[in-house]
Amino acid sequence: MAIVGGLDIHRRQITYDWIDTTTGESCRGQLSPATRVELRAWLAQFGGQPADFALEATTGWRFVAEELEHAGYAAHLAEPADTRALRGPKRRAKTDRTDAHHLRELLRAGILPESWMPPAHIADARTQVRLRRALIGERTGWYQRIHAILFHHGLPERSQLLTADGRAWLARVQLPTVARRAVELALRMIDQLDTELDLLDGELVRIARAQPGCTALMGRYGIGWLTAVSIWAEFGDVRRFANSRQAVRFTGLDITIAESDGKRARGHLARQGSPVLRWALHEAAMCAARPSSPDHAYYLQVKQRLGSKRAALSVARKLAREAYHTLRTLGDQALVPAELPTAA
């Protein structure tokens, strides 16, 4: 490596710190604004000589990594939590400059905790499933707002407000003018979100049916098109995990352990990693409560000892291990882009 550098990315600026390992020349500074154009112009100074840059896997990493690769330089994506842990005890204020220098030195020493960098089609699928989850959250929020308005004005509790009967009932109830407008606005927002969700679901269904990894996952009881795409996109290349235990740890479904001297007590779920991946595995695991599920006996056994919630989590961990083995067996085929049919 001739040029070794660290890039600390923020919305307004990119702080850089690089060193030429051949001549010993070093430089640090900032790029502002943090855009492709500014970064591309800055990279031109290196004239195509070998260069490696480290950047954390935080918001904004994608365009930086793409520009580095386009210029012929190596991008190393650092895992934020592990990178922070290697800083050691905090003795001074943390700044963008110290972050960039820290990344540079970890890369130079060969101890940078690298994170897997997904190809563009998997990164896009992650964006889609995460966007869907966000839209569902917004839709739920508007629906709960309607219930809150009704309760605030002393109206009886009623479910299924979005059905034809529910909407007709809403139109008949007596509400003050402002409250009525708020309910109508909430209904319009829900309808708009439903339209966007239908479009997004159509794209995800096409991916699930055309991508080999997704179709293999859907062969497992409880995993449908949505959970299959979510698990596939969030897991990525499972070959980076040495075993299924590491894959479960990646999901954040593992149990933390608190140890002190001779005492050892179980903690809570780690909840590290992707919330979408945990949600997808838990949704699939809930199907184990059905008598037709191959995991039904195991679910009942754990439920009798620990309750239904822990039973579902146990099945979710089992599904994570099975998904790991399924995708690992497929190898490169698990990562190929979905060959979507072209519109007529």
RAWO-V441337 format. One record per pair of residues at least 24 apart in sequence whose ideal C-beta (glycine too) atoms are under 6 Angstrom apart, sorted by the first residue. I is the first residue (numbers start at 1). J is the second residue. D is the distance in Angstrom with one decimal. If there is no record, write none. Layout:
BEGIN
I,J,D / I,J,D
END
This chain:
BEGIN
1,52,5.0 / 2,49,5.2 / 2,50,4.6 / 3,46,5.9 / 3,51,3.6 / 4,52,5.6 / 4,107,5.7 / 4,108,4.7 / 5,53,4.6 / 5,104,5.6 / 6,54,5.0 / 6,100,4.3 / 6,103,3.0 / 6,104,3.5 / 7,53,5.5 / 7,55,4.4 / 8,96,4.8 / 8,99,4.2 / 8,100,4.3 / 9,55,6.0 / 9,60,4.4 / 15,96,3.9 / 15,97,6.0 / 15,100,4.7 / 16,100,5.9 / 17,100,4.0 / 17,101,4.7 / 17,104,4.9 / 36,63,5.6 / 36,67,5.9 / 39,67,5.0 / 40,67,5.7 / 43,71,4.6 / 48,72,5.9 / 54,78,5.4 / 54,103,4.1 / 54,107,4.1 / 54,112,5.4 / 56,80,5.0 / 57,115,4.4 / 76,107,5.8 / 76,112,5.8 / 76,114,5.7 / 77,115,4.6 / 77,117,4.7 / 78,112,5.5 / 79,113,4.7 / 79,115,4.2 / 82,113,3.5 / 83,113,5.8 / 116,236,5.6 / 116,237,5.9 / 116,240,5.3 / 118,236,5.2 / 121,337,4.2 / 122,233,5.7 / 122,236,5.9 / 125,233,3.9 / 126,233,4.6 / 129,229,6.0 / 129,230,4.6 / 129,233,5.7 / 129,276,5.5 / 130,276,5.6 / 132,200,5.4 / 133,276,5.6 / 135,193,5.6 / 135,197,5.6 / 139,190,5.7 / 139,193,4.5 / 142,186,4.5 / 142,189,4.9 / 142,190,5.2 / 145,186,5.2 / 146,183,5.6 / 146,186,5.0 / 149,179,5.3 / 149,182,5.7 / 149,183,5.8 / 153,179,5.9 / 204,229,5.1 / 206,340,5.2 / 207,338,4.6 / 210,338,3.9 / 210,339,5.3 / 210,340,5.7 / 211,338,3.9 / 212,333,4.6 / 213,327,5.5 / 213,330,5.9 / 213,334,3.8 / 216,326,5.2 / 217,323,6.0 / 221,293,5.6 / 221,294,5.6 / 222,284,4.1 / 222,287,3.4 / 223,284,4.8 / 227,280,4.2 / 227,283,5.5 / 227,284,4.9 / 230,276,5.4 / 230,280,3.7 / 231,280,5.1 / 231,323,5.4 / 234,274,4.4 / 234,276,5.6 / 234,277,3.8 / 237,335,5.9 / 238,324,5.0 / 238,327,4.6 / 238,328,5.1 / 239,328,5.9 / 244,321,4.0 / 244,324,4.6 / 247,320,5.8 / 247,324,3.9 / 248,317,5.3 / 248,320,4.9 / 251,277,5.4 / 251,278,5.8 / 251,320,5.1 / 252,278,5.6 / 253,316,5.7 / 253,317,5.2 / 281,316,4.2 / 281,319,5.3 / 281,320,5.5 / 282,316,5.0 / 284,319,5.5 / 285,312,4.8 / 285,315,3.8 / 285,316,3.9 / 285,319,5.8 / 286,312,5.6 / 288,315,4.4
END
